[in-house]
């Protein structure tokens, strides 16, 4: 429900909401905007929601927030996994989902200019009509927004070859904490004028500014794609096979690992029989003019570890395999409350990481399901608890902490692509160190001296 009336909430937030064009203080709308898919449950609801439909709406909301000292939490599609868009009492959510237009798509320059609420899959559908595609493809591609992808520097399955969001963003239009508009980057493929403010904004989780427009790089659709799946006796063997693929000096467009318990959940949700075939699953894809030759190398690398290798001979079979991987998280969400981890390790230590996760599960008694972007060394260990249990306290938090310490011991990181949000701040200093964290705090204070943009998140 939307209202132009003065909301019942008192104080500065009420004044902000009363002055903005499209707002809501309805409890159902506030509850819907209070959190994301991380499993985090805020202790209270935000005071209200501002629905931005234009850059002017964003500028107005930010200026009012600055003048009234009201914390503002930017929000896209709400598919984040680190509680970076969660909001509570005293805060107002700035919902950008209605800014969902593709402003320009240039097939010659292979670029697109979009608003932040455009869904990842919508951009790809538009690009496909010109023989192009947008490379970053989170598993939630059908429902996640470009603005959210930029806020977290999202990755996905294709980062194995094409990189994460940062590698596909040429420039941004950002509303700063005082309401000024900043344009970063350029529309050319190359450009090194000044500091790289585009890269600084990407992954900043809405703490340095509100992205209202993005110039994105598109790529030619591959002329050929080859897909194969392999099954293994256990997840350690699958991880070893993934390392063998990297050692073979080819660059698959995706290389995805799924452990046995996750296969069981997928089978239960989709009616498939993957778990019966093995204790783990590795999905590989190659693309380009040499796709089939590269697939021969990939299959040869995994065969010594596998119990079965399947080639997808047609697009329908290939899409079925991709669907199984994309449905991993929704399948687990049917089993209980899910907290999705996001650690990264050197690719040669992937097998050690999955073994370590199994040991953490046994030691803590917490159920951990594992999938991974194996070509990047980026694992998603997922904690599943009963719906009435917390994923941010007790045994679940203990297991989460042990995951981060495991990644650090192996020379890795506490987040590869989901961001820090609220859920991972406890371990941030251990990874970054005092000097790096102090520098980042200084940057944040310089751009947002009042601390009104997404307070308490990221750093």
TADAFEN-V39056 format. One record per pair of residues at least 4 apart in sequence whose C-alpha atoms are under 7 Angstrom apart, sorted by the first residue. I is the first residue (numbers start at 0). J is the second residue. D is the distance in Angstrom with one decimal. If there is no record, write none. Layout:
I & J & D
I & J & D
This chain:
0 & 23 & 6.2
0 & 25 & 6.2
0 & 28 & 7.0
1 & 21 & 6.7
1 & 22 & 5.6
1 & 23 & 4.7
2 & 22 & 6.1
2 & 23 & 5.8
3 & 17 & 6.9
3 & 21 & 6.9
4 & 17 & 6.6
5 & 13 & 6.9
5 & 17 & 4.9
6 & 13 & 6.0
6 & 17 & 6.7
6 & 24 & 6.2
8 & 13 & 5.4
8 & 46 & 6.7
9 & 13 & 5.2
10 & 14 & 6.7
11 & 15 & 6.3
11 & 67 & 5.6
11 & 69 & 6.5
12 & 16 & 6.2
12 & 46 & 6.8
12 & 69 & 6.1
12 & 89 & 6.9
12 & 91 & 6.9
13 & 17 & 6.0
14 & 18 & 6.3
15 & 19 & 6.4
15 & 63 & 5.9
15 & 64 & 6.7
16 & 22 & 6.2
16 & 49 & 6.9
19 & 60 & 6.5
21 & 49 & 6.0
21 & 50 & 5.5
22 & 48 & 5.5
22 & 49 & 4.5
22 & 50 & 5.8
23 & 28 & 6.8
23 & 47 & 5.7
23 & 48 & 5.3
23 & 49 & 6.7
24 & 28 & 6.9
24 & 29 & 6.4
24 & 46 & 6.7
24 & 47 & 4.6
24 & 48 & 6.6
25 & 29 & 6.2
26 & 30 & 6.0
27 & 31 & 6.2
28 & 32 & 6.3
29 & 33 & 6.0
29 & 44 & 6.1
29 & 45 & 6.0
29 & 47 & 5.8
29 & 48 & 6.5
30 & 44 & 6.1
32 & 92 & 6.9
33 & 44 & 5.9
33 & 45 & 6.3
33 & 85 & 5.2
33 & 86 & 5.0
33 & 87 & 6.7
34 & 39 & 7.0
34 & 40 & 6.9
34 & 82 & 6.5
34 & 84 & 6.1
34 & 85 & 4.0
34 & 86 & 6.5
35 & 77 & 4.7
35 & 78 & 5.6
35 & 79 & 5.5
35 & 80 & 6.7
35 & 82 & 6.0
35 & 84 & 6.5
35 & 85 & 6.4
36 & 77 & 6.8
36 & 78 & 5.3
36 & 79 & 5.7
36 & 80 & 5.4
37 & 79 & 6.4
37 & 80 & 4.0
37 & 81 & 5.4
37 & 82 & 5.6
37 & 338 & 5.8
37 & 339 & 6.8
38 & 336 & 6.4
38 & 337 & 5.9
38 & 338 & 5.6
38 & 390 & 6.5
39 & 82 & 6.2
39 & 391 & 6.7
41 & 85 & 6.9
41 & 86 & 6.9
41 & 87 & 6.3
42 & 87 & 6.9
43 & 87 & 4.9
43 & 88 & 5.6
44 & 86 & 6.7
44 & 87 & 4.6
44 & 88 & 5.4
45 & 86 & 5.4
45 & 87 & 4.1
45 & 88 & 4.6
45 & 89 & 6.3
45 & 90 & 5.2
45 & 91 & 5.7
45 & 92 & 6.9
46 & 88 & 5.6
46 & 89 & 5.8
46 & 90 & 5.8
46 & 91 & 5.6
47 & 91 & 5.2
47 & 92 & 6.4
48 & 91 & 5.7
48 & 92 & 4.7
48 & 93 & 6.1
48 & 94 & 6.7
49 & 92 & 6.1
49 & 93 & 5.0
49 & 94 & 5.9
50 & 93 & 6.3
50 & 94 & 4.9
50 & 95 & 6.5
51 & 56 & 5.2
51 & 57 & 5.9
51 & 93 & 6.9
51 & 94 & 6.1
51 & 95 & 5.4
51 & 97 & 6.5
51 & 98 & 6.8
52 & 56 & 6.3
52 & 97 & 5.3
52 & 98 & 5.1
53 & 57 & 6.7
53 & 98 & 6.2
54 & 58 & 6.2
54 & 211 & 6.3
55 & 59 & 6.1
56 & 60 & 6.2
57 & 61 & 6.1
58 & 62 & 6.1
58 & 174 & 6.4
58 & 178 & 5.2
59 & 63 & 6.1
60 & 64 & 6.1
61 & 65 & 6.1
61 & 176 & 6.3
61 & 177 & 6.8
61 & 178 & 5.5
62 & 66 & 6.1
62 & 177 & 5.9
62 & 178 & 5.0
63 & 67 & 6.0
64 & 68 & 5.5
64 & 69 & 4.7
64 & 70 & 6.6
64 & 71 & 6.7
65 & 69 & 6.7
65 & 176 & 6.9
65 & 177 & 6.2
65 & 451 & 6.9
68 & 451 & 6.8
69 & 90 & 6.5
69 & 451 & 6.3
70 & 90 & 5.0
70 & 91 & 6.4
70 & 451 & 4.2
70 & 452 & 6.0
70 & 453 & 6.7
70 & 454 & 6.8
71 & 90 & 5.9
71 & 91 & 5.1
71 & 92 & 5.8
71 & 93 & 6.4
71 & 451 & 5.8
71 & 452 & 5.2
71 & 453 & 5.8
72 & 84 & 6.3
72 & 86 & 6.6
72 & 91 & 6.2
72 & 92 & 4.7
72 & 93 & 5.7
72 & 452 & 6.2
72 & 453 & 4.6
73 & 84 & 6.6
73 & 92 & 6.0
73 & 93 & 4.7
73 & 94 & 6.2
73 & 205 & 6.2
73 & 209 & 6.9
73 & 453 & 6.9
74 & 84 & 5.7
74 & 92 & 6.7
74 & 93 & 5.9
74 & 94 & 4.9
74 & 95 & 6.0
75 & 94 & 6.2
75 & 95 & 5.4
75 & 96 & 5.2
75 & 116 & 6.2
75 & 144 & 6.2
75 & 146 & 6.3
75 & 147 & 5.6
76 & 96 & 6.1
76 & 142 & 6.9
76 & 143 & 5.6
76 & 144 & 5.7
78 & 143 & 5.9
79 & 83 & 6.9
80 & 339 & 6.6
80 & 417 & 6.0
81 & 417 & 6.3
81 & 418 & 6.2
81 & 419 & 5.9
81 & 420 & 4.8
81 & 421 & 6.3
81 & 422 & 5.5
82 & 420 & 5.2
82 & 421 & 5.4
82 & 422 & 6.4
83 & 204 & 6.5
83 & 420 & 3.8
83 & 421 & 6.0
83 & 456 & 6.0
86 & 90 & 6.2
86 & 92 & 6.9
95 & 115 & 6.7
95 & 116 & 5.8
96 & 116 & 4.3
97 & 116 & 6.0
98 & 114 & 5.5
98 & 115 & 6.2
98 & 116 & 4.9
99 & 114 & 5.4
99 & 115 & 6.4
99 & 116 & 4.2
99 & 117 & 4.3
100 & 113 & 6.1
100 & 114 & 5.5
100 & 117 & 6.1
101 & 112 & 6.2
101 & 113 & 4.4
101 & 114 & 6.4
101 & 117 & 6.9
102 & 112 & 5.4
102 & 113 & 5.3
103 & 111 & 5.5
103 & 112 & 5.0
103 & 113 & 7.0
104 & 110 & 6.0
104 & 111 & 4.3
104 & 112 & 6.5
105 & 109 & 5.5
105 & 110 & 5.3
105 & 111 & 6.2
106 & 110 & 6.8
106 & 129 & 6.2
109 & 216 & 6.3
109 & 217 & 5.0
109 & 218 & 6.4
110 & 214 & 6.8
110 & 215 & 5.5
110 & 216 & 4.7
110 & 217 & 5.3
111 & 214 & 5.7
111 & 215 & 5.1
111 & 216 & 6.6
112 & 212 & 6.9
112 & 213 & 5.6
112 & 214 & 4.4
112 & 215 & 6.2
113 & 117 & 6.7
113 & 212 & 5.7
113 & 213 & 5.5
113 & 214 & 6.6
114 & 211 & 5.8
114 & 212 & 4.6
114 & 213 & 6.5
115 & 144 & 6.6
115 & 145 & 5.4
115 & 146 & 4.0
115 & 210 & 6.7
115 & 211 & 5.7
115 & 212 & 6.0
116 & 144 & 5.4
116 & 145 & 6.4
116 & 146 & 6.1
117 & 121 & 6.7
117 & 122 & 6.9
117 & 144 & 5.5
117 & 145 & 5.8
118 & 122 & 6.5
118 & 141 & 6.9
118 & 142 & 6.2
118 & 143 & 5.5
118 & 144 & 4.1
118 & 145 & 5.9
119 & 123 & 6.5
119 & 140 & 5.3
119 & 141 & 6.5
119 & 143 & 6.0
119 & 144 & 5.5
119 & 145 & 5.7
120 & 124 & 6.1
120 & 140 & 5.4
120 & 141 & 5.0
121 & 125 & 6.3
122 & 126 & 6.1
123 & 127 & 6.0
123 & 132 & 5.3
123 & 133 & 5.6
124 & 128 & 7.0
126 & 130 & 6.7
126 & 131 & 5.0
126 & 132 & 5.3
127 & 131 & 5.1
127 & 132 & 5.8
130 & 219 & 6.1
130 & 220 & 5.5
131 & 217 & 6.2
131 & 218 & 5.3
131 & 219 & 4.4
131 & 220 & 4.8
132 & 217 & 5.6
132 & 218 & 5.4
132 & 219 & 6.3
132 & 220 & 5.7
133 & 217 & 5.0
133 & 218 & 6.4
134 & 157 & 6.5
134 & 161 & 6.2
135 & 154 & 5.6
135 & 155 & 6.0
135 & 157 & 6.3
135 & 158 & 6.5
135 & 163 & 5.8
135 & 164 & 5.7
136 & 140 & 5.6
136 & 154 & 6.5
136 & 155 & 4.7
136 & 156 & 6.2
136 & 157 & 6.3
137 & 153 & 6.7
137 & 154 & 5.7
137 & 155 & 3.8
137 & 156 & 6.6
138 & 155 & 6.1
138 & 325 & 5.1
139 & 143 & 5.6
143 & 147 & 6.9
144 & 148 & 6.3
145 & 149 & 6.2
146 & 150 & 6.2
146 & 210 & 6.6
147 & 151 & 6.4
148 & 152 & 5.6
148 & 153 & 4.7
148 & 164 & 6.8
149 & 153 & 6.6
149 & 164 & 6.4
149 & 201 & 5.2
149 & 202 & 6.1
150 & 201 & 5.6
150 & 202 & 4.7
150 & 203 & 5.7
150 & 204 & 4.3
150 & 205 & 6.0
151 & 201 & 6.8
151 & 202 & 4.2
151 & 203 & 6.7
151 & 204 & 5.6
151 & 416 & 6.5
151 & 417 & 5.8
151 & 418 & 5.2
152 & 163 & 6.5
152 & 164 & 5.2
152 & 165 & 6.1
152 & 201 & 5.6
152 & 202 & 4.5
152 & 416 & 6.0
153 & 163 & 6.1
153 & 164 & 5.6
153 & 416 & 5.0
153 & 417 & 6.3
154 & 158 & 5.9
154 & 163 & 4.4
154 & 164 & 6.0
154 & 416 & 5.7
156 & 253 & 5.4
156 & 372 & 6.2
157 & 161 & 6.0
157 & 252 & 5.4
157 & 253 & 5.1
158 & 162 & 4.0
158 & 163 & 5.3
159 & 251 & 6.5
159 & 252 & 5.5
159 & 253 & 5.4
159 & 374 & 5.4
159 & 375 & 6.0
160 & 250 & 6.1
160 & 251 & 6.3
160 & 252 & 4.8
162 & 166 & 5.8
164 & 168 & 6.5
165 & 198 & 6.5
165 & 201 & 6.5
167 & 215 & 5.7
167 & 216 & 4.9
168 & 214 & 6.1
168 & 215 & 4.6
168 & 216 & 6.0
169 & 184 & 5.7
169 & 185 & 5.8
169 & 186 & 6.1
169 & 214 & 5.5
169 & 215 & 5.5
169 & 216 & 6.5
170 & 183 & 5.2
170 & 184 & 4.0
170 & 185 & 5.1
170 & 186 & 6.7
170 & 197 & 6.0
170 & 213 & 5.9
170 & 214 & 5.0
171 & 182 & 5.7
171 & 183 & 5.1
171 & 184 & 6.5
171 & 197 & 6.3
171 & 210 & 6.8
171 & 212 & 5.7
171 & 213 & 4.5
171 & 214 & 6.2
172 & 180 & 6.9
172 & 181 & 5.7
172 & 182 & 4.6
172 & 183 & 6.5
172 & 210 & 6.0
172 & 211 & 5.7
172 & 212 & 4.9
172 & 213 & 6.3
173 & 180 & 5.7
173 & 181 & 5.1
173 & 182 & 6.3
173 & 208 & 5.9
173 & 209 & 5.3
173 & 210 & 4.4
173 & 211 & 5.7
174 & 178 & 5.7
174 & 179 & 5.7
174 & 180 & 4.6
174 & 181 & 6.2
174 & 208 & 5.5
174 & 209 & 5.1
174 & 210 & 6.5
175 & 179 & 5.4
175 & 180 & 6.2
175 & 181 & 6.9
175 & 207 & 6.9
175 & 208 & 4.5
175 & 209 & 6.5
176 & 208 & 6.0
176 & 446 & 6.7
176 & 447 & 5.4
176 & 452 & 6.7
183 & 196 & 5.9
183 & 197 & 5.4
184 & 197 & 5.8
185 & 190 & 6.9
186 & 214 & 6.7
195 & 199 & 6.6
196 & 200 & 6.3
197 & 201 & 6.4
199 & 203 & 7.0
200 & 207 & 6.7
202 & 418 & 6.9
203 & 207 & 6.4
204 & 457 & 6.5
205 & 209 & 5.8
205 & 452 & 6.6
205 & 453 & 6.1
206 & 452 & 5.1
206 & 453 & 5.3
207 & 443 & 6.2
207 & 446 & 6.1
207 & 447 & 6.6
207 & 452 & 7.0
221 & 286 & 5.8
221 & 287 & 4.9
222 & 287 & 5.5
222 & 288 & 6.2
223 & 286 & 5.6
223 & 287 & 5.2
223 & 288 & 6.1
223 & 290 & 6.2
224 & 285 & 5.8
224 & 286 & 4.3
224 & 287 & 6.5
224 & 290 & 5.8
225 & 284 & 5.6
225 & 285 & 5.3
225 & 286 & 6.3
225 & 290 & 5.8
225 & 291 & 5.9
225 & 294 & 6.5
226 & 283 & 5.9
226 & 284 & 4.4
226 & 285 & 6.7
226 & 310 & 6.2
226 & 311 & 5.4
226 & 317 & 5.9
227 & 282 & 6.1
227 & 283 & 5.4
227 & 284 & 6.4
227 & 309 & 5.4
227 & 310 & 4.3
227 & 311 & 5.6
228 & 280 & 7.0
228 & 281 & 5.6
228 & 282 & 4.5
228 & 283 & 6.1
228 & 308 & 5.8
228 & 309 & 5.2
228 & 310 & 6.6
229 & 280 & 5.8
229 & 281 & 5.2
229 & 282 & 6.6
229 & 305 & 6.2
229 & 307 & 5.5
229 & 308 & 4.2
229 & 309 & 6.1
230 & 276 & 6.5
230 & 277 & 5.2
230 & 279 & 5.7
230 & 280 & 4.7
230 & 281 & 6.5
230 & 305 & 5.6
230 & 306 & 5.7
230 & 307 & 5.2
230 & 308 & 6.5
231 & 236 & 6.2
231 & 237 & 5.8
231 & 277 & 5.2
231 & 278 & 5.7
231 & 279 & 5.2
231 & 280 & 6.4
231 & 304 & 6.7
231 & 305 & 4.6
231 & 306 & 5.3
232 & 236 & 6.8
232 & 277 & 5.4
232 & 278 & 4.8
232 & 279 & 6.6
232 & 306 & 6.8
233 & 237 & 6.6
233 & 278 & 4.4
233 & 279 & 5.3
234 & 238 & 6.1
234 & 258 & 5.4
234 & 278 & 6.4
234 & 279 & 5.0
235 & 239 & 6.2
235 & 350 & 5.2
235 & 353 & 6.5
235 & 354 & 6.5
236 & 240 & 6.2
236 & 304 & 5.9
237 & 241 & 6.3
237 & 279 & 6.3
237 & 280 & 6.8
237 & 281 & 6.4
238 & 242 & 6.4
238 & 349 & 5.8
238 & 350 & 4.8
239 & 243 & 6.3
239 & 350 & 5.7
240 & 244 & 6.4
240 & 300 & 6.8
240 & 301 & 4.9
240 & 304 & 6.0
241 & 245 & 6.6
241 & 373 & 6.1
241 & 374 & 6.9
242 & 246 & 6.2
242 & 346 & 6.4
242 & 347 & 5.6
243 & 247 & 6.2
243 & 300 & 5.7
243 & 301 & 6.9
244 & 297 & 5.7
244 & 300 & 5.5
244 & 301 & 6.9
245 & 249 & 6.6
245 & 374 & 6.8
247 & 300 & 7.0
249 & 293 & 6.6
251 & 283 & 6.8
251 & 284 & 5.7
251 & 285 & 4.6
252 & 284 & 5.6
252 & 285 & 5.0
252 & 286 & 6.3
253 & 283 & 5.6
253 & 284 & 5.2
254 & 281 & 6.9
254 & 282 & 5.5
254 & 283 & 4.5
254 & 284 & 6.6
254 & 372 & 6.1
254 & 373 & 5.5
254 & 374 & 5.5
255 & 281 & 5.5
255 & 282 & 4.9
255 & 283 & 6.5
255 & 371 & 5.7
255 & 372 & 4.9
255 & 373 & 5.4
256 & 280 & 5.7
256 & 281 & 4.5
256 & 282 & 6.5
256 & 370 & 5.4
256 & 371 & 5.0
256 & 372 & 6.5
256 & 373 & 6.0
257 & 261 & 6.4
257 & 262 & 6.7
257 & 279 & 5.8
257 & 280 & 5.1
257 & 281 & 6.4
257 & 369 & 6.3
257 & 370 & 4.4
257 & 371 & 6.7
258 & 262 & 6.4
258 & 278 & 6.5
258 & 279 & 4.4
258 & 280 & 6.4
258 & 368 & 6.9
258 & 369 & 5.6
258 & 370 & 6.2
259 & 263 & 6.4
259 & 274 & 6.1
259 & 278 & 4.5
259 & 279 & 4.8
260 & 264 & 6.5
260 & 368 & 6.1
261 & 265 & 6.2
261 & 327 & 6.6
261 & 368 & 5.7
261 & 369 & 6.9
262 & 266 & 6.1
262 & 273 & 6.0
262 & 274 & 5.2
263 & 267 & 6.2
263 & 274 & 5.5
264 & 268 & 6.3
264 & 330 & 5.6
264 & 331 & 6.0
265 & 269 & 5.8
265 & 323 & 6.7
265 & 326 & 6.8
265 & 327 & 5.9
265 & 330 & 5.4
266 & 270 & 5.0
266 & 271 & 4.5
266 & 272 & 5.7
266 & 273 & 6.5
268 & 330 & 5.6
273 & 277 & 7.0
274 & 278 & 6.4
285 & 290 & 4.9
285 & 293 & 6.5
285 & 294 & 6.1
286 & 290 & 4.4
289 & 293 & 6.1
290 & 294 & 6.1
291 & 295 & 6.3
292 & 296 & 6.7
293 & 297 & 6.2
294 & 298 & 6.0
295 & 299 & 6.1
296 & 300 & 6.2
297 & 301 & 6.5
298 & 302 & 6.0
301 & 305 & 6.2
302 & 308 & 6.9
311 & 316 & 5.3
311 & 317 & 5.2
312 & 316 & 6.8
313 & 317 & 6.4
314 & 318 & 6.0
315 & 319 & 6.3
316 & 320 & 6.6
317 & 321 & 6.4
318 & 322 & 6.0
319 & 323 & 6.3
320 & 324 & 6.7
321 & 325 & 6.2
322 & 326 & 6.0
323 & 327 & 6.6
326 & 330 & 5.9
327 & 331 & 6.4
328 & 332 & 6.2
329 & 333 & 6.7
332 & 336 & 6.2
332 & 337 & 6.0
335 & 383 & 5.9
335 & 384 & 5.5
335 & 385 & 4.9
335 & 386 & 5.1
336 & 383 & 5.5
336 & 384 & 5.3
336 & 385 & 5.9
336 & 386 & 5.0
337 & 381 & 6.5
337 & 382 & 5.6
337 & 383 & 4.6
337 & 384 & 6.6
338 & 381 & 5.6
338 & 382 & 5.1
338 & 383 & 6.5
338 & 390 & 6.0
339 & 379 & 6.2
339 & 380 & 6.2
339 & 381 & 4.4
339 & 382 & 6.4
340 & 379 & 4.9
340 & 380 & 4.9
340 & 381 & 5.5
341 & 377 & 6.8
341 & 378 & 5.8
341 & 379 & 4.7
341 & 380 & 6.8
341 & 413 & 6.6
341 & 414 & 4.9
341 & 415 & 5.8
341 & 416 & 6.9
341 & 417 & 6.4
342 & 377 & 5.9
342 & 378 & 5.4
342 & 379 & 6.5
342 & 403 & 6.8
342 & 406 & 6.3
342 & 412 & 5.7
342 & 413 & 4.7
342 & 414 & 4.8
342 & 415 & 5.8
343 & 376 & 5.4
343 & 377 & 4.2
343 & 378 & 5.9
343 & 406 & 6.5
343 & 411 & 5.2
343 & 412 & 5.1
343 & 413 & 6.6
343 & 414 & 6.4
343 & 415 & 5.4
344 & 348 & 6.5
344 & 349 & 6.6
344 & 376 & 5.1
344 & 377 & 6.5
344 & 406 & 5.9
344 & 409 & 6.2
344 & 410 & 6.2
344 & 411 & 4.0
344 & 412 & 6.6
345 & 349 & 7.0
345 & 376 & 5.7
345 & 410 & 6.7
345 & 411 & 6.3
346 & 374 & 6.9
346 & 375 & 6.3
346 & 376 & 4.4
348 & 352 & 6.3
348 & 409 & 7.0
349 & 353 & 6.4
349 & 376 & 6.0
350 & 354 & 6.2
351 & 355 & 6.0
352 & 356 & 6.2
353 & 357 & 6.4
354 & 358 & 6.4
355 & 359 & 6.3
355 & 405 & 7.0
356 & 360 & 6.3
356 & 402 & 6.8
357 & 361 & 6.4
358 & 362 & 6.0
359 & 363 & 6.0
359 & 398 & 6.5
359 & 401 & 6.9
360 & 364 & 5.5
360 & 365 & 5.1
360 & 366 & 5.9
360 & 367 & 5.8
363 & 394 & 6.5
363 & 398 & 6.4
365 & 382 & 6.9
365 & 394 & 6.7
365 & 395 & 6.5
365 & 398 & 7.0
366 & 382 & 5.7
366 & 383 & 5.7
367 & 380 & 6.1
367 & 381 & 5.3
367 & 382 & 4.7
367 & 383 & 6.6
368 & 380 & 5.6
368 & 381 & 5.0
368 & 382 & 6.5
369 & 379 & 5.7
369 & 380 & 4.4
369 & 381 & 6.0
370 & 378 & 6.1
370 & 379 & 5.3
370 & 380 & 6.5
371 & 377 & 5.6
371 & 378 & 4.1
371 & 379 & 5.5
372 & 376 & 6.3
372 & 377 & 5.1
372 & 378 & 6.2
373 & 377 & 6.3
377 & 415 & 6.1
382 & 395 & 7.0
384 & 388 & 6.0
384 & 390 & 7.0
390 & 395 & 5.2
390 & 396 & 6.5
391 & 395 & 6.3
391 & 396 & 5.1
392 & 396 & 4.9
393 & 397 & 6.4
394 & 398 & 6.1
395 & 399 & 6.2
396 & 400 & 6.2
397 & 401 & 6.3
398 & 402 & 6.3
399 & 403 & 6.6
400 & 404 & 6.3
401 & 405 & 6.0
402 & 406 & 6.3
403 & 407 & 6.2
403 & 413 & 5.2
404 & 408 & 6.2
405 & 409 & 6.4
406 & 410 & 6.4
406 & 411 & 4.7
406 & 412 & 5.8
406 & 413 & 6.6
407 & 411 & 5.0
407 & 412 & 6.0
414 & 418 & 5.9
414 & 419 & 6.9
419 & 423 & 5.0
419 & 424 & 6.3
419 & 457 & 4.8
420 & 456 & 4.7
420 & 457 & 4.7
421 & 456 & 5.4
421 & 457 & 6.8
423 & 427 & 6.7
424 & 457 & 6.8
424 & 458 & 6.6
426 & 430 & 7.0
427 & 431 & 6.2
428 & 432 & 5.1
428 & 433 & 6.5
428 & 436 & 6.8
431 & 435 & 5.7
431 & 436 & 6.2
432 & 436 & 6.3
433 & 437 & 6.0
434 & 438 & 6.2
435 & 439 & 6.3
436 & 440 & 6.2
437 & 441 & 6.2
438 & 442 & 6.4
439 & 443 & 6.3
440 & 444 & 6.2
441 & 445 & 6.1
442 & 446 & 6.4
443 & 447 & 5.8
444 & 448 & 4.5
447 & 451 & 6.9
450 & 454 & 6.0
